[in-house]
Amino acid sequence: MLTVIITLLAGALLLAAWIASNVLQQLNKESAFSGPAASFENPINLDKVPTPSLFDEATKALSIVIPAYNEEFRLGSTLDETFSYLQRRRDQRGPYFTYEVIVVDDGSQDATVGCAAKFTRKHGVDALRTLRLPQNRGKGYAVRAGVLVARGQNILLMDADGATRVSDLERLESAAQDVMQQGKESLEPSGGSPPHQAFVLGSRAYLEESSKAKRTALRTFLMHGFHFLVALVVGRSIQDTQCGFKLFTRDAARRIFPNQRLQRWCFDVELVHLAQSLNIPMAEVQVTWTEIPGSKLRVTSVISMALELVLVKVGYGTGAWPLHGHLDLQR
């Protein structure tokens, strides 16, 4: 009987190792694509719009990338607030403040694309472009696809629900400048080139205490378990890896996103891990955050997130996911 149990356990471990190996290889293979299998389309005349590359020179001061999956009821208000803010800021700073908004449609089944098209007709295809993925691949995949075609010197990731006030971008920009200034000062004695790399994360960690009373015991248990796994992967230097409000300089994005493998929930943790591995300076900044109805996160999602964290630890720890330098993405 004992022999049978040992044999079954050994077989289960071998099967798990085989599955993990295949998943790691598949994600590593997909990370090497030269660009998203998608295109920009002008909703006015349905012409295809040229797809730029992250490795081109920046032609905008700011790109805002918004991943969207079935967001017809929340995207409109977010875009309203975003364009109102961007136009006010351009009025203040003048014509040198140029921007674009990229909505990445992750295979939506509703009117998300139509909602975005209304804003393109209003503001122009140069200001708002919709990148359409042929099928749902996950938030991480959508974010990566959007960043790889961004034209901005700075690139902001923002959720479609508008839970974070877009004007908090200025807090992140200030932190990025501080990070780069510190790097510049550290290089002055050696005469090295000043860095243009920074990764700043919006944080909701300050809300942790006030939200405890609103969570069930199960959700609290799952949350603590998830935080424990995150700490095993990236440590505790970043308190909130999951806030959907993040700012990258273009140089930082060029090093991080071609290496990203995860396509769904835990890509945020992977981005932090990549920044740590590539010695890209990071900062965490408190942002204004509001709970918005319609969250797609379920208890079962937490299990998927835990498995993805294991993949990050194993993938990079074993060398199955090698770190690449600046990739010359060929179109």
C-alpha positions as semicolon CSV with decimal commas, in nm:
position;residue;x (nm);y (nm);z (nm)
1;M;0,000;0,000;0,000
2;L;0,280;0,241;0,092
3;T;0,452;0,164;-0,238
4;V;0,136;0,251;-0,428
5;I;0,099;0,584;-0,243
6;I;0,463;0,676;-0,305
7;T;0,426;0,585;-0,672
8;L;0,113;0,799;-0,706
9;L;0,280;1,095;-0,532
10;A;0,587;1,066;-0,751
11;G;0,366;1,050;-1,059
12;A;0,171;1,358;-0,945
13;L;0,495;1,552;-0,886
14;L;0,630;1,455;-1,227
15;L;0,302;1,559;-1,391
16;A;0,305;1,893;-1,206
17;A;0,667;1,953;-1,307
18;W;0,585;1,868;-1,670
19;I;0,286;2,106;-1,673
20;A;0,487;2,385;-1,509
21;S;0,772;2,338;-1,757
22;N;0,534;2,362;-2,053
23;V;0,362;2,672;-1,912
24;L;0,698;2,842;-1,851
25;Q;0,815;2,763;-2,203
26;Q;0,492;2,884;-2,361
27;L;0,491;3,215;-2,171
28;N;0,860;3,267;-2,251
29;K;0,791;3,204;-2,621
30;E;0,497;3,444;-2,629
31;S;0,701;3,719;-2,460
32;A;0,928;3,731;-2,764
33;F;0,662;3,861;-3,004
34;S;0,769;4,169;-3,200
35;G;0,446;4,354;-3,140
36;P;0,083;4,293;-3,054
37;A;-0,128;4,091;-3,295
38;A;-0,356;4,389;-3,325
39;S;-0,387;4,722;-3,503
40;F;-0,510;5,075;-3,461
41;E;-0,817;5,167;-3,662
42;N;-0,950;5,515;-3,737
43;P;-1,321;5,496;-3,643
44;I;-1,400;5,785;-3,875
45;N;-1,290;5,625;-4,203
46;L;-1,189;5,273;-4,083
47;D;-0,836;5,321;-4,220
48;K;-0,554;5,143;-4,042
49;V;-0,332;5,375;-3,839
50;P;0,045;5,308;-3,841
51;T;0,157;5,121;-3,529
52;P;0,469;5,277;-3,372
53;S;0,722;5,102;-3,149
54;L;0,837;5,166;-2,794
55;F;1,189;5,160;-2,938
56;D;1,121;5,458;-3,166
57;E;1,204;5,804;-3,037
58;A;0,931;5,958;-2,821
59;T;0,699;6,194;-3,007
60;K;0,467;6,273;-2,715
61;A;0,534;6,393;-2,364
62;L;0,287;6,147;-2,214
63;S;0,114;5,823;-2,308
64;I;-0,172;5,688;-2,096
65;V;-0,240;5,318;-2,148
66;I;-0,582;5,192;-2,038
67;P;-0,651;4,816;-2,065
68;A;-1,021;4,747;-2,107
69;Y;-1,230;4,431;-2,110
70;N;-1,610;4,473;-2,121
71;E;-1,587;4,828;-1,981
72;E;-1,866;5,003;-2,174
73;F;-2,030;5,128;-1,853
74;R;-1,715;5,257;-1,679
75;L;-1,481;5,366;-1,956
76;G;-1,676;5,674;-2,065
77;S;-1,654;5,859;-1,734
78;T;-1,286;5,771;-1,704
79;L;-1,210;5,914;-2,048
80;D;-1,417;6,225;-1,972
81;E;-1,212;6,296;-1,660
82;T;-0,885;6,208;-1,833
83;F;-0,931;6,441;-2,131
84;S;-1,060;6,724;-1,913
85;Y;-0,743;6,696;-1,704
86;L;-0,510;6,668;-2,004
87;Q;-0,664;6,968;-2,177
88;R;-0,642;7,180;-1,860
89;R;-0,280;7,083;-1,820
90;R;-0,201;7,166;-2,180
91;D;-0,363;7,507;-2,137
92;Q;-0,133;7,565;-1,838
93;R;0,189;7,427;-1,985
94;G;0,145;7,520;-2,349
95;P;0,183;7,324;-2,674
96;Y;0,495;7,138;-2,554
97;F;0,273;6,921;-2,336
98;T;0,164;6,663;-2,593
99;Y;-0,021;6,346;-2,506
100;E;-0,202;6,038;-2,627
101;V;-0,445;5,793;-2,469
102;I;-0,428;5,429;-2,578
103;V;-0,729;5,212;-2,496
104;V;-0,635;4,846;-2,535
105;D;-0,950;4,645;-2,604
106;D;-0,883;4,296;-2,469
107;G;-1,137;4,111;-2,682
108;S;-1,443;4,278;-2,527
109;Q;-1,788;4,132;-2,595
110;D;-1,974;4,458;-2,529
111;A;-1,962;4,814;-2,665
112;T;-1,622;4,906;-2,518
113;V;-1,477;4,978;-2,864
114;G;-1,775;5,192;-2,957
115;C;-1,740;5,392;-2,637
116;A;-1,374;5,462;-2,711
117;A;-1,458;5,550;-3,072
118;K;-1,687;5,833;-2,957
119;F;-1,391;5,999;-2,784
120;T;-1,167;5,943;-3,088
121;R;-1,422;6,125;-3,305
122;K;-1,434;6,408;-3,052
123;H;-1,061;6,447;-2,981
124;G;-0,899;6,300;-3,292
125;V;-0,718;5,977;-3,372
126;D;-0,384;6,127;-3,269
127;A;-0,515;6,189;-2,916
128;L;-0,704;5,865;-2,858
129;R;-0,633;5,537;-3,030
130;T;-0,789;5,200;-2,964
131;L;-0,568;4,895;-2,996
132;R;-0,791;4,595;-3,061
133;L;-0,670;4,251;-2,956
134;P;-0,836;3,969;-3,153
135;Q;-0,929;3,778;-2,837
136;N;-0,921;3,809;-2,460
137;R;-0,566;3,746;-2,338
138;G;-0,566;3,904;-1,993
139;K;-0,487;4,241;-1,840
140;G;-0,112;4,181;-1,834
141;Y;-0,105;4,101;-2,205
142;A;-0,318;4,408;-2,284
143;V;-0,095;4,638;-2,079
144;R;0,220;4,507;-2,246
145;A;0,066;4,542;-2,592
146;G;-0,029;4,904;-2,522
147;V;0,309;5,002;-2,378
148;L;0,497;4,849;-2,673
149;V;0,322;5,092;-2,911
150;A;0,329;5,400;-2,684
151;R;0,482;5,724;-2,814
152;G;0,526;5,907;-2,482
153;Q;0,841;6,004;-2,296
154;N;0,650;5,904;-1,983
155;I;0,400;5,617;-1,986
156;L;0,116;5,595;-1,735
157;L;-0,083;5,277;-1,675
158;M;-0,437;5,346;-1,556
159;D;-0,740;5,124;-1,499
160;A;-1,055;5,173;-1,704
161;D;-1,272;5,214;-1,392
162;G;-1,110;5,546;-1,300
163;A;-1,065;5,441;-0,936
164;T;-0,757;5,663;-0,911
165;R;-0,783;6,035;-0,980
166;V;-0,584;6,103;-1,299
167;S;-0,448;6,430;-1,160
168;D;-0,245;6,220;-0,915
169;L;-0,017;6,164;-1,212
170;E;0,166;6,477;-1,100
171;R;0,257;6,310;-0,770
172;L;0,410;6,021;-0,961
173;E;0,595;6,254;-1,198
174;S;0,744;6,443;-0,905
175;A;0,861;6,117;-0,748
176;A;1,013;6,006;-1,080
177;Q;1,209;6,330;-1,101
178;D;1,336;6,281;-0,747
179;V;1,444;5,924;-0,826
180;M;1,632;6,033;-1,139
181;Q;1,792;6,328;-0,960
182;Q;1,922;6,097;-0,688
183;G;2,067;5,871;-0,956
184;K;2,230;6,167;-1,127
185;E;2,392;6,285;-0,805
186;S;2,529;5,938;-0,733
187;L;2,696;5,933;-1,077
188;E;2,852;6,281;-1,062
189;P;3,180;6,171;-0,893
190;S;3,239;5,907;-1,162
191;G;3,123;6,124;-1,450
192;G;2,873;5,867;-1,578
193;S;2,575;5,944;-1,797
194;P;2,267;6,059;-1,603
195;P;1,994;5,793;-1,585
196;H;1,652;5,843;-1,740
197;Q;1,493;5,542;-1,577
198;A;1,224;5,545;-1,311
199;F;0,926;5,330;-1,217
200;V;0,676;5,488;-0,975
201;L;0,385;5,294;-0,828
202;G;0,064;5,447;-0,698
203;S;-0,018;5,307;-0,355
204;R;-0,335;5,240;-0,156
205;A;-0,150;5,094;0,141
206;Y;-0,270;5,379;0,362
207;L;-0,627;5,247;0,321
208;E;-0,544;4,907;0,466
209;E;-0,664;4,971;0,821
210;S;-0,991;5,134;0,721
211;S;-1,081;4,849;0,485
212;K;-1,036;4,565;0,735
213;A;-1,386;4,595;0,878
214;K;-1,541;4,561;0,529
215;R;-1,376;4,229;0,442
216;T;-1,497;3,881;0,522
217;A;-1,272;3,644;0,718
218;L;-1,210;3,442;0,400
219;R;-1,105;3,745;0,197
220;T;-0,880;3,861;0,481
221;F;-0,715;3,518;0,494
222;L;-0,666;3,510;0,117
223;M;-0,528;3,864;0,117
224;H;-0,269;3,785;0,382
225;G;-0,175;3,467;0,197
226;F;-0,129;3,663;-0,125
227;H;0,084;3,928;0,048
228;F;0,300;3,651;0,194
229;L;0,362;3,508;-0,153
230;V;0,433;3,854;-0,296
231;A;0,692;3,910;-0,022
232;L;0,862;3,582;-0,119
233;V;0,893;3,707;-0,478
234;V;0,977;4,078;-0,441
235;G;1,026;4,139;-0,068
236;R;0,844;4,404;0,131
237;S;0,997;4,722;-0,008
238;I;0,679;4,788;-0,211
239;Q;0,362;4,778;-0,002
240;D;0,106;4,785;-0,283
241;T;0,205;4,609;-0,605
242;Q;-0,152;4,580;-0,738
243;C;-0,270;4,942;-0,767
244;G;-0,349;5,000;-1,135
245;F;-0,181;5,342;-1,146
246;K;0,186;5,320;-1,244
247;L;0,430;5,552;-1,422
248;F;0,735;5,452;-1,627
249;T;0,990;5,662;-1,804
250;R;1,037;5,547;-2,162
251;D;1,386;5,413;-2,093
252;A;1,258;5,207;-1,800
253;A;0,967;5,070;-2,004
254;R;1,206;4,967;-2,283
255;R;1,394;4,744;-2,040
256;I;1,101;4,606;-1,843
257;F;0,816;4,526;-2,082
258;P;1,000;4,318;-2,346
259;N;1,084;4,085;-2,056
260;Q;0,730;4,056;-1,918
261;R;0,583;3,705;-1,942
262;L;0,266;3,696;-1,730
263;Q;-0,055;3,783;-1,911
264;R;-0,318;3,804;-1,642
265;W;-0,346;3,900;-1,275
266;C;0,006;3,904;-1,131
267;F;0,192;4,089;-1,403
268;D;0,217;4,383;-1,158
269;V;0,436;4,177;-0,925
270;E;0,644;4,061;-1,219
271;L;0,704;4,424;-1,323
272;V;0,839;4,500;-0,975
273;H;1,056;4,187;-0,985
274;L;1,194;4,288;-1,326
275;A;1,272;4,641;-1,208
276;Q;1,458;4,499;-0,909
277;S;1,652;4,254;-1,127
278;L;1,741;4,524;-1,382
279;N;1,835;4,780;-1,112
280;I;1,571;5,026;-1,225
281;P;1,496;5,271;-0,941
282;M;1,144;5,261;-0,798
283;A;0,930;5,475;-0,569
284;E;0,585;5,429;-0,417
285;V;0,349;5,724;-0,384
286;Q;0,013;5,754;-0,208
287;V;-0,274;5,819;-0,450
288;T;-0,641;5,905;-0,410
289;W;-0,841;5,588;-0,460
290;T;-1,216;5,519;-0,468
291;E;-1,390;5,181;-0,466
292;I;-1,574;5,145;-0,799
293;P;-1,849;4,880;-0,842
294;G;-1,791;4,613;-1,103
295;S;-1,464;4,452;-0,995
296;K;-1,373;4,137;-1,193
297;L;-1,163;3,993;-0,909
298;R;-1,309;3,676;-0,757
299;V;-1,193;3,436;-0,487
300;T;-1,092;3,192;-0,760
301;S;-0,878;3,468;-0,912
302;V;-0,665;3,469;-0,596
303;I;-0,578;3,104;-0,658
304;S;-0,472;3,188;-1,013
305;M;-0,265;3,476;-0,879
306;A;-0,087;3,244;-0,635
307;L;0,000;3,006;-0,918
308;E;0,133;3,295;-1,126
309;L;0,356;3,407;-0,839
310;V;0,501;3,056;-0,827
311;L;0,570;3,081;-1,201
312;V;0,758;3,410;-1,149
313;K;0,969;3,260;-0,871
314;V;1,046;2,943;-1,065
315;G;1,075;3,102;-1,410
316;Y;1,334;3,362;-1,317
317;G;1,492;3,159;-1,038
318;T;1,578;2,866;-1,265
319;G;1,671;3,072;-1,569
320;A;1,378;2,939;-1,772
321;W;1,287;3,305;-1,824
322;P;1,614;3,482;-1,912
323;L;1,641;3,859;-1,883
324;H;1,693;4,033;-2,214
325;G;1,854;4,368;-2,280
326;H;1,715;4,629;-2,518
327;L;1,535;4,426;-2,781
328;D;1,524;4,563;-3,134
329;L;1,159;4,485;-3,200
330;Q;1,115;4,425;-3,570
331;R;0,781;4,509;-3,718
